[in-house]
């Protein structure tokens, strides 16, 4: 202990301890290249996770779209009702055409007006 009381030896011992502690601290922290590698690896894993999530969302969306399209397909009853409605519409249209044709024929005929009766 007597040797540590000299100011020069204290200073040398302090510098020695600083070098040892800085080398120990430097060993704990990764170098800049190591940090870059870990960041690159982390970004790649994050990208892969995001791609996986996007694929899952896309497949889920496709399944939901398929379900909606299958529900949208008309059933037999719906198609029969549509056909009946179409037939009624065509029948009504043909009746209207018939009435219009008859009205045109009637309008084109020359009619004689009866002479008024004179008293």
Backbone torsions as a table, in degrees:
resi	resn	phi	psi	omega
1	UNK	NA	-22.6	-178.7
2	UNK	-66.5	-29.5	-176.8
3	UNK	-72.3	-26.5	-178.9
4	UNK	-78.2	-9.3	-177.8
5	UNK	-78.8	-15.8	179.4
6	UNK	-74.6	134.5	-177.3
7	UNK	-63.5	-34.9	180.0
8	UNK	-68.7	-39.4	-179.1
9	UNK	-70.3	-37.8	176.3
10	UNK	-60.5	-44.1	-179.1
11	UNK	-63.8	-44.4	179.1
12	UNK	-64.5	-42.3	178.2
13	UNK	-63.2	-40.9	178.6
14	UNK	-64.3	-43.1	177.9
15	UNK	-64.2	-41.0	178.4
16	UNK	-60.8	-43.8	178.8
17	UNK	-65.0	-37.0	178.1
18	UNK	-64.0	-43.6	178.9
19	UNK	-63.7	-41.2	179.8
20	UNK	-65.3	-45.9	-178.2
21	UNK	-67.1	-36.9	179.3
22	UNK	-69.3	-35.2	177.9
23	UNK	-69.6	-35.7	176.7
24	UNK	-66.7	-42.8	179.9
25	UNK	-67.0	-37.9	179.2
26	UNK	-67.1	-30.6	178.7
27	UNK	-70.9	-30.0	179.4
28	UNK	-74.1	-37.5	-177.9
29	UNK	-87.2	136.1	178.9
30	UNK	-74.2	154.5	179.5
31	UNK	-73.2	172.1	-178.8
32	UNK	-63.3	-38.4	178.7
33	UNK	-66.0	-40.8	178.4
34	UNK	-65.3	-40.4	177.3
35	UNK	-61.6	-41.7	178.5
36	UNK	-61.8	-42.1	178.9
37	UNK	-63.9	-45.0	-179.6
38	UNK	-65.8	-37.8	177.6
39	UNK	-65.1	-39.7	179.1
40	UNK	-64.4	-44.7	179.0
41	UNK	-62.6	-42.9	-179.4
42	UNK	-64.7	-40.6	179.1
43	UNK	-66.4	-36.4	177.5
44	UNK	-66.0	-41.9	179.0
45	UNK	-67.0	-38.5	177.8
46	UNK	-64.0	-41.8	178.6
47	UNK	-62.5	-42.1	178.8
48	UNK	-64.0	-40.6	178.4
49	UNK	-63.6	-41.9	179.5
50	UNK	-65.7	-39.8	177.3
51	UNK	-63.7	-40.4	178.7
52	UNK	-63.1	-44.7	178.9
53	UNK	-63.2	-39.2	179.8
54	UNK	-65.9	-40.0	177.8
55	UNK	-63.7	-43.6	178.9
56	UNK	-62.1	-43.2	179.4
57	UNK	-64.8	-38.7	179.6
58	UNK	-65.5	-43.9	179.6
59	UNK	-66.6	-38.5	177.2
60	UNK	-63.0	-42.4	178.6
61	UNK	-63.3	-40.6	179.3
62	UNK	-64.7	-40.0	178.4
63	UNK	-63.7	-44.4	179.8
64	UNK	-64.1	-39.2	179.1
65	UNK	-65.2	-40.0	177.2
66	UNK	-61.3	-44.0	179.0
67	UNK	-60.5	-44.4	-179.7
68	UNK	-64.3	-40.9	179.8
69	UNK	-66.9	-36.8	178.9
70	UNK	-67.4	-34.1	176.9
71	UNK	-71.9	-29.9	-177.0
72	UNK	-76.4	-20.0	178.8
73	UNK	-66.1	132.1	-176.7
74	UNK	-68.3	142.5	176.8
75	UNK	-84.7	176.0	-179.8
76	UNK	-60.8	-43.2	-178.8
77	UNK	-61.9	-43.9	-179.4
78	UNK	-64.2	-41.4	-179.8
79	UNK	-67.1	-36.6	176.8
80	UNK	-64.2	-43.2	179.3
81	UNK	-63.4	-38.7	178.2
82	UNK	-63.8	-43.7	179.3
83	UNK	-63.0	-42.1	178.1
84	UNK	-61.4	-45.1	179.7
85	UNK	-62.3	-40.2	178.4
86	UNK	-63.3	-41.0	178.5
87	UNK	-64.7	-42.8	178.0
88	UNK	-61.9	-41.0	179.5
89	UNK	-63.4	-44.9	179.8
90	UNK	-64.7	-39.0	178.6
91	UNK	-64.4	-43.0	179.4
92	UNK	-64.3	-39.4	179.5
93	UNK	-65.0	-41.4	179.8
94	UNK	-67.9	-36.1	176.0
95	UNK	-63.6	-43.0	178.7
96	UNK	-61.9	-42.5	178.6
97	UNK	-62.5	-40.1	179.1
98	UNK	-62.6	-46.3	-179.7
99	UNK	-63.4	-40.5	178.9
100	UNK	-65.4	-41.7	179.2
101	UNK	-62.7	-46.3	178.7
102	UNK	-62.3	-39.2	179.4
103	UNK	-65.7	-38.8	178.8
104	UNK	-66.5	-41.8	178.6
105	UNK	-63.0	-42.9	179.9
106	UNK	-64.9	-37.1	-179.3
107	UNK	-71.9	-30.1	-178.2
108	UNK	-79.5	-19.8	179.2
109	UNK	-69.5	143.8	177.5
110	UNK	-90.3	127.9	-177.6
111	UNK	-112.2	145.2	175.3
112	UNK	-97.2	129.1	176.8
113	UNK	-84.1	134.8	178.9
114	UNK	-67.0	144.7	179.0
115	UNK	-74.0	141.4	178.9
116	UNK	-67.7	146.1	-179.1
117	UNK	-81.2	128.0	179.4
118	UNK	-99.5	132.3	178.0
119	UNK	-93.3	NA	NA
